[in-house]
Amino acid sequence: MAFSNMKWVVLTGSLALVGCNDTLSSVSNKAEHPLPSKLVSKMKSQGMSTRSPILMRIFKEENTLEIWKKKPNGHYEIVTNYGICKWSGGLGPKFKEGDRQAPEGFYRINKHQMNPNSSYYLSFNMGFPNSYDRSHGRTGSNLMVHGACSSAGCYSMTDEQVLEIFGFARDAFKGGQKFFQVQAFPFRLTPENMARYRDHKSYEFWNQIREGYDHFEITKRPPDVQVCDRRYVFNQKAEGNAKFRANAACPPMSQSPALQLAYANYQKDYNEKFATAVTKLDKDAVKQQEAEIAKIANEARAIDRAEKAALHDAQVSRTVAPIASLFSSRAKQSNAPQNNALSANLYKNNTAPNAITSDNVVEPEIVAVQPAQIPEVGAVPLPASVEAVDTNVEKTPKWKFWKRNKSTDS
């Protein structure tokens, strides 16, 4: 069936998304705009045609959408990738309408999910909720990959990007592909990343879809995806006439022995790398915790030192203040009389009725001071109480005190 004869579903009314003006006004027919010649040449060099089947992979953490195409040998190879302009929410699957969370999981895109008349330039519906989502009671609608770089739960690209993405899907449908698979992951599900997010609330879900991720890494072919017992199963075939039912127990099923062996070896290597990554992360966490503890301890010590310094300063201030106050009061008291006399004189002089000028200043009389008459020594009378001293009296030596005493007795 020619692509132009395909039945398109046009979103209108309440199903339509918020509109945006087209930014590629030079493109006259968006839905049929050919892929760039550079991409066409690259596909030819890899043995692919423009109508070869495609697969898309989305990695939230990397903001990446990858385009893979099938080679003649049946394996898929990446052709190009695009930086996701916007996606809303966080890492983890979508749960309910209005949570603004972009979906994660495995989704089939059929022809009727393509929308060339999107209000967001061009788009395709991801098909959320799929059978797995419905089995867990998850709700939502109109989850798209679209242009206009604006997201409310979708994966939004620029108009230039979605023009090429839409072209890849259009040409694959023209080549006869019935549906293509979109694998939406939080990040590449490597041992290192899984170890990094091992405590995340969505870890069990990611570990479940990791089997489909690993199968693609091993085979480079889109895994056959089924849902039973409310979980994904990959590359399993139901035995007999049994069917997979999302809300029922899984039927007896089998898997290719070659794939089982390859996956067992892959899983062994994965487990070793995962354990190594966990050990490294634990050591790094311990180091980080020790560094944080040391930082907190240093900050506490700095605060303690500051508090002690402030306490010391306060104690010194309380000790010195009374002494300083005492000296200050004494100084004021000793200076008070002089200051008061000086102030009184200044006030008296400044408040005199007649201002002093150079004209009325009276020169002080200079009186000659005559030297005092100094009397002669003989003229100075002796005090009456003082008797004249006879300088001719013989002095009796102290050792002749007996002689003095004897003369006294006689």
TIDORO-420125 format. One record per residue (C-alpha): residue in one letter; y negated, z negated, x negated. Coordinates in Angstrom, 1 decimal, decimal comma. Example, Ala and Ser with C-alpha at 12.3 -4.5 7.8 and 13.67 -1.06 7.14 Angstrom:
<recs>
  rest      yy      zz      xx
     A     4,5    -7,8   -12,3
     S     1,1    -7,1   -13,7
</recs>
This chain:
<recs>
  rest      yy      zz      xx
     M     0,0     0,0     0,0
     A    -3,4     1,0    -1,4
     F    -5,7    -1,9    -2,1
     S    -8,4    -0,3     0,2
     N    -6,0    -0,5     3,1
     M    -5,3    -4,2     2,6
     K    -6,1    -6,6     5,4
     W    -8,9    -8,9     4,3
     V    -9,6   -12,3     5,7
     V   -13,4   -12,8     5,9
     L   -14,6   -16,4     6,1
     T   -17,2   -16,8     8,9
     G   -18,8   -19,6    10,9
     S   -17,7   -23,1    10,0
     L   -15,1   -21,7     7,5
     A   -17,8   -20,0     5,4
     L   -19,0   -21,7     2,2
     V   -22,6   -22,3     1,5
     G   -24,2   -18,9     0,6
     C   -25,7   -17,7    -2,6
     N   -27,5   -14,5    -3,5
     D   -25,7   -12,0    -5,5
     T   -26,8   -11,9    -9,1
     L   -25,2    -8,6   -10,0
     S   -27,3    -6,3    -7,9
     S   -26,4    -3,3   -10,0
     V   -22,8    -3,5    -8,8
     S   -22,5    -1,4    -5,7
     N   -18,9    -2,1    -4,8
     K   -17,9    -5,6    -6,0
     A   -14,3    -5,4    -4,7
     E   -13,6    -2,2    -6,5
     H   -15,6    -2,6    -9,6
     P   -13,3    -1,6   -12,5
     L   -12,4    -3,9   -15,4
     P   -14,5    -3,5   -18,6
     S   -13,1    -0,8   -20,9
     K   -12,8    -3,4   -23,7
     L   -10,3    -5,4   -21,7
     V    -8,4    -2,3   -20,7
     S    -8,1    -1,2   -24,3
     K    -6,8    -4,7   -25,3
     M    -4,2    -4,6   -22,5
     K    -3,0    -1,2   -23,7
     S    -2,7    -2,5   -27,3
     Q    -0,5    -5,3   -26,0
     G     1,8    -2,9   -24,0
     M     0,3    -3,8   -20,6
     S    -1,2    -1,7   -17,9
     T    -4,1    -2,8   -15,7
     R    -1,6    -3,1   -12,8
     S     0,8    -5,3   -14,6
     P     1,6    -8,6   -12,8
     I    -0,7   -11,5   -13,7
     L    -0,7   -15,3   -13,9
     M    -3,6   -17,7   -14,1
     R    -3,8   -21,1   -15,8
     I    -6,5   -23,6   -15,3
     F    -7,3   -26,6   -17,6
     K    -9,9   -29,0   -16,2
     E   -10,6   -30,9   -19,4
     E   -11,2   -27,7   -21,4
     N   -13,1   -26,0   -18,6
     T   -10,9   -23,0   -19,1
     L    -9,3   -20,4   -16,8
     E    -6,8   -18,2   -18,6
     I    -5,5   -14,7   -17,5
     W    -2,0   -13,8   -18,5
     K    -0,3   -10,5   -17,9
     K     3,3    -9,4   -17,9
     K     4,6    -7,3   -20,8
     P     7,4    -4,7   -20,6
     N     9,9    -7,2   -21,9
     G     9,2    -9,5   -19,0
     H     7,3   -12,2   -21,0
     Y     3,7   -13,0   -20,3
     E     0,9   -12,9   -22,8
     I    -2,7   -14,1   -22,6
     V    -5,3   -11,4   -22,2
     T    -8,5   -13,4   -21,9
     N   -10,0   -16,7   -20,8
     Y   -13,1   -17,8   -19,1
     G   -15,2   -21,0   -19,3
     I   -15,2   -22,6   -15,9
     C   -18,8   -22,9   -14,8
     K   -18,3   -25,9   -12,6
     W   -15,5   -27,9   -11,1
     S   -16,0   -31,1    -9,1
     G   -14,2   -34,4    -9,1
     G   -12,3   -35,8   -12,0
     L    -8,9   -35,5   -13,6
     G    -6,1   -35,8   -11,0
     P    -5,0   -34,0    -7,8
     K    -6,9   -33,6    -4,6
     F    -5,9   -36,1    -1,8
     K    -8,1   -35,6     1,2
     E   -10,7   -33,4     2,8
     G   -14,2   -34,3     1,5
     D   -13,2   -36,1    -1,7
     R   -14,8   -33,2    -3,6
     Q   -11,7   -33,1    -5,9
     A   -10,4   -29,8    -7,3
     P    -6,7   -29,3    -6,8
     E    -3,9   -29,6    -9,4
     G    -0,4   -28,2    -9,2
     F     1,3   -24,8    -8,6
     Y    -0,2   -22,4    -6,1
     R     0,7   -19,0    -4,8
     I    -2,1   -16,5    -4,2
     N    -1,2   -13,7    -1,7
     K    -3,2   -10,6    -0,8
     H    -4,7   -12,1     2,3
     Q    -6,2   -15,0     0,3
     M    -8,5   -12,6    -1,5
     N   -12,1   -12,5    -0,1
     P   -14,4    -9,6    -1,2
     N   -17,1   -10,7     1,3
     S   -17,4   -14,3     0,0
     S   -20,7   -16,1     0,3
     Y   -20,0   -17,0    -3,3
     Y   -20,0   -13,4    -4,5
     L   -16,2   -12,9    -4,8
     S   -13,4   -15,5    -4,3
     F    -9,8   -16,2    -3,5
     N    -8,3   -19,1    -1,7
     M    -6,0   -21,3    -3,8
     G    -3,7   -22,1    -0,8
     F    -4,3   -25,8    -0,8
     P    -2,5   -27,8     0,6
     N     0,8   -26,3    -0,5
     S     4,2   -27,7     0,7
     Y     4,1   -30,5    -1,9
     D     0,6   -31,5    -0,9
     R     1,5   -31,5     2,8
     S     4,6   -33,6     2,2
     H     2,2   -36,3     0,7
     G    -0,2   -36,1     3,6
     R    -2,9   -34,5     1,5
     T    -5,6   -32,6     3,4
     G    -8,3   -30,0     2,5
     S    -9,4   -26,5     3,2
     N   -11,2   -23,6     1,6
     L   -10,4   -24,6    -1,9
     M   -11,4   -21,5    -3,9
     V   -11,9   -19,9    -7,2
     H   -15,3   -18,2    -6,6
     G   -18,6   -17,2    -8,2
     A   -22,1   -18,5    -7,9
     C   -21,5   -21,4   -10,3
     S   -21,6   -24,1    -7,6
     S   -18,6   -26,3    -6,7
     A   -17,7   -28,9    -4,0
     G   -14,0   -29,2    -4,8
     C   -13,5   -25,6    -6,0
     Y   -13,3   -23,9    -9,4
     S   -16,6   -22,1    -9,7
     M   -17,3   -19,3   -12,1
     T   -20,3   -17,1   -12,8
     D   -20,6   -13,9   -10,8
     E   -19,9   -11,9   -13,9
     Q   -16,7   -13,8   -14,6
     V   -15,4   -13,8   -11,1
     L   -16,0   -10,0   -10,9
     E   -13,5    -9,6   -13,7
     I   -11,1   -12,2   -12,4
     F   -11,1   -10,6    -9,0
     G   -10,5    -7,2   -10,6
     F    -7,4    -8,5   -12,5
     A    -5,9    -9,8    -9,2
     R    -6,8    -6,6    -7,3
     D    -5,2    -4,3    -9,9
     A    -2,1    -6,5   -10,0
     F    -1,7    -6,3    -6,2
     K    -2,2    -2,5    -6,5
     G     0,7    -2,5    -8,9
     G     3,0    -4,1    -6,4
     Q     2,8    -7,8    -7,3
     K     3,4    -9,7    -4,0
     F     1,7   -12,9    -5,1
     F     0,5   -14,4    -8,3
     Q     0,7   -17,9    -9,5
     V    -2,1   -20,3   -10,3
     Q    -1,2   -23,3   -12,5
     A    -3,9   -25,9   -12,3
     F    -3,6   -28,7   -14,8
     P    -5,8   -31,6   -15,9
     F    -5,3   -30,6   -19,5
     R    -2,7   -29,1   -21,7
     L     0,4   -31,3   -21,1
     T     1,2   -31,8   -24,8
     P     2,8   -35,0   -26,1
     E    -0,5   -36,0   -27,6
     N    -2,5   -35,6   -24,4
     M     0,2   -37,2   -22,3
     A     0,2   -40,2   -24,6
     R    -3,5   -40,4   -24,4
     Y    -3,4   -40,6   -20,6
     R    -0,2   -42,6   -20,3
     D    -2,1   -45,3   -18,4
     H    -3,8   -43,0   -16,0
     K    -3,1   -43,4   -12,3
     S    -2,0   -39,8   -12,0
     Y     0,4   -40,0   -15,0
     E     3,6   -39,9   -12,9
     F     2,4   -36,8   -11,1
     W     1,4   -35,1   -14,3
     N     4,8   -36,0   -15,9
     Q     6,4   -34,3   -12,9
     I     4,5   -31,0   -13,1
     R     5,0   -31,1   -16,9
     E     8,5   -29,7   -16,4
     G     7,0   -26,5   -15,0
     Y     4,4   -26,4   -17,7
     D     7,2   -26,8   -20,4
     H     9,3   -24,1   -18,8
     F     6,5   -21,7   -19,1
     E     5,9   -22,7   -22,7
     I     9,6   -22,1   -23,5
     T    10,1   -18,8   -21,5
     K     6,6   -17,4   -21,2
     R     7,5   -16,5   -17,6
     P     6,1   -18,1   -14,4
     P     8,5   -20,8   -13,3
     D    10,2   -20,5    -9,9
     V     8,6   -23,4    -8,0
     Q    10,3   -25,2    -5,1
     V     9,6   -28,5    -3,4
     C    12,2   -31,0    -2,1
     D    12,4   -34,7    -1,7
     R     8,6   -34,6    -1,9
     R     8,6   -33,5    -5,5
     Y     8,4   -30,2    -7,5
     V    11,5   -28,6    -8,8
     F    11,5   -25,7   -11,3
     N    13,8   -22,8   -11,8
     Q    16,5   -24,3    -9,6
     K    18,7   -22,4    -7,2
     A    20,1   -24,0    -4,1
     E    23,8   -23,6    -3,8
     G    25,3   -21,7    -0,9
     N    23,1   -21,3     2,1
     A    21,1   -24,5     1,4
     K    17,4   -24,4     1,5
     F    14,6   -26,4    -0,2
     R    12,6   -28,5     2,3
     A     9,7   -30,5     1,1
     N    10,4   -33,6     3,1
     A    14,2   -33,5     2,9
     A    16,5   -34,5     0,1
     C    17,1   -31,8    -2,5
     P    20,2   -29,7    -1,8
     P    22,9   -29,1    -4,4
     M    21,2   -26,9    -7,0
     S    21,8   -25,4   -10,4
     Q    19,8   -24,1   -13,3
     S    20,5   -21,6   -16,1
     P    22,5   -23,2   -18,9
     A    20,4   -21,4   -21,5
     L    17,3   -22,9   -20,0
     Q    18,9   -26,3   -19,8
     L    19,8   -26,2   -23,5
     A    16,4   -24,9   -24,5
     Y    14,6   -27,5   -22,4
     A    16,8   -30,3   -23,8
     N    15,8   -29,4   -27,3
     Y    12,2   -29,0   -26,3
     Q    12,3   -32,4   -24,6
     K    13,8   -34,1   -27,6
     D    11,0   -32,8   -29,8
     Y     8,5   -33,8   -27,1
     N     9,8   -37,4   -27,0
     E     9,5   -37,8   -30,7
     K     6,0   -36,5   -30,8
     F     5,1   -38,6   -27,8
     A     6,4   -41,7   -29,5
     T     4,5   -40,9   -32,7
     A     1,3   -40,3   -30,7
     V     1,7   -43,6   -28,8
     T     2,2   -45,5   -32,0
     K    -0,9   -43,9   -33,6
     L    -2,9   -44,6   -30,5
     D    -1,8   -48,2   -30,4
     K    -2,8   -48,6   -34,0
     D    -6,1   -47,0   -33,4
     A    -6,5   -49,2   -30,3
     V    -5,8   -52,3   -32,4
     K    -8,3   -51,2   -35,0
     Q   -10,9   -50,5   -32,4
     Q   -10,2   -53,9   -30,8
     E   -10,5   -55,6   -34,1
     A   -13,7   -53,8   -34,8
     E   -15,1   -54,8   -31,4
     I   -14,1   -58,4   -32,0
     A   -15,7   -58,4   -35,4
     K   -18,9   -56,9   -33,9
     I   -19,0   -59,5   -31,2
     A   -18,4   -62,3   -33,8
     N   -21,2   -60,9   -36,0
     E   -23,5   -60,8   -33,0
     A   -22,6   -64,3   -32,0
     R   -23,2   -65,5   -35,6
     A   -26,6   -63,8   -35,6
     I   -27,5   -65,4   -32,3
     D   -26,4   -68,8   -33,6
     R   -28,5   -68,4   -36,8
     A   -31,5   -67,4   -34,7
     E   -31,0   -70,4   -32,5
     K   -30,7   -72,8   -35,4
     A   -33,7   -71,4   -37,1
     A   -35,7   -71,8   -33,9
     L   -34,5   -75,4   -33,5
     H   -35,4   -76,1   -37,2
     D   -38,9   -74,7   -36,7
     A   -39,3   -76,8   -33,5
     Q   -38,3   -79,9   -35,3
     V   -40,6   -79,2   -38,2
     S   -43,4   -78,6   -35,8
     R   -42,8   -81,9   -34,0
     T   -42,7   -83,8   -37,3
     V   -45,8   -82,2   -38,9
     A   -48,0   -82,1   -35,7
     P   -48,8   -85,9   -35,5
     I   -49,6   -86,0   -39,2
     A   -51,9   -83,0   -39,0
     S   -53,5   -84,5   -35,9
     L   -54,1   -87,8   -37,7
     F   -55,8   -86,1   -40,7
     S   -57,8   -84,0   -38,4
     S   -59,1   -87,0   -36,3
     R   -60,0   -88,9   -39,5
     A   -61,9   -86,0   -40,8
     K   -63,8   -85,7   -37,6
     Q   -64,6   -89,4   -37,6
     S   -65,8   -89,4   -41,3
     N   -68,0   -86,4   -40,6
     A   -69,3   -87,5   -37,3
     P   -72,3   -89,7   -38,5
     Q   -73,5   -87,1   -40,9
     N   -73,0   -84,4   -38,4
     N   -74,8   -86,4   -35,7
     A   -77,7   -87,2   -38,1
     L   -77,9   -83,6   -39,2
     S   -77,7   -82,4   -35,6
     A   -80,5   -84,8   -34,6
     N   -82,7   -83,7   -37,4
     L   -82,1   -80,1   -36,7
     Y   -82,8   -80,7   -33,0
     K   -85,9   -82,7   -33,8
     N   -87,2   -80,0   -36,2
     N   -86,3   -77,2   -33,8
     T   -87,9   -78,8   -30,8
     A   -91,3   -79,7   -32,6
     P   -94,2   -78,7   -30,4
     N   -95,9   -76,8   -33,2
     A   -93,9   -74,3   -35,0
     I   -94,1   -74,4   -38,8
     T   -95,8   -71,3   -40,3
     S   -97,0   -70,4   -43,7
     D  -100,6   -71,0   -42,5
     N  -100,2   -74,7   -41,5
     V   -97,9   -76,0   -44,2
     V   -99,6   -78,9   -46,0
     E   -99,0   -79,1   -49,6
     P   -97,7   -82,5   -50,7
     E  -100,0   -84,6   -52,9
     I   -98,8   -84,9   -56,4
     V   -99,4   -88,5   -57,7
     A   -99,1   -89,1   -61,4
     V   -96,7   -91,9   -62,2
     Q   -97,9   -94,0   -65,2
     P   -95,2   -95,5   -67,5
     A   -94,5   -99,1   -66,9
     Q   -96,1  -101,6   -69,3
     I   -93,3  -103,0   -71,4
     P   -94,2  -106,6   -72,7
     E   -93,4  -107,7   -76,1
     V   -90,4  -109,7   -76,8
     G   -92,2  -112,9   -77,7
     A   -94,3  -112,8   -74,6
     V   -91,3  -113,0   -72,3
     P   -90,9  -116,7   -71,3
     L   -87,5  -118,2   -71,2
     P   -86,1  -119,7   -68,1
     A   -86,8  -123,4   -67,7
     S   -83,2  -124,3   -67,5
     V   -82,3  -122,8   -70,8
     E   -82,9  -125,0   -73,8
     A   -83,7  -123,7   -77,3
     V   -80,8  -123,5   -79,6
     D   -81,0  -125,1   -83,1
     T   -79,7  -122,5   -85,4
     N   -79,5  -125,0   -88,3
     V   -76,9  -127,4   -86,8
     E   -73,9  -127,5   -89,0
     K   -70,8  -126,2   -87,2
     T   -67,7  -128,4   -87,6
     P   -64,6  -126,4   -88,2
     K   -62,0  -126,7   -85,5
     W   -59,4  -128,1   -87,9
     K   -61,7  -131,1   -88,7
     F   -61,6  -132,3   -85,1
     W   -60,4  -135,7   -86,4
     K   -63,7  -136,1   -88,3
     R   -65,6  -135,3   -85,2
     N   -63,6  -137,8   -83,2
     K   -64,1  -140,5   -86,0
     S   -67,8  -140,2   -86,1
     T   -67,8  -140,5   -82,3
     D   -65,9  -143,8   -82,4
     S   -68,3  -145,2   -84,9
</recs>
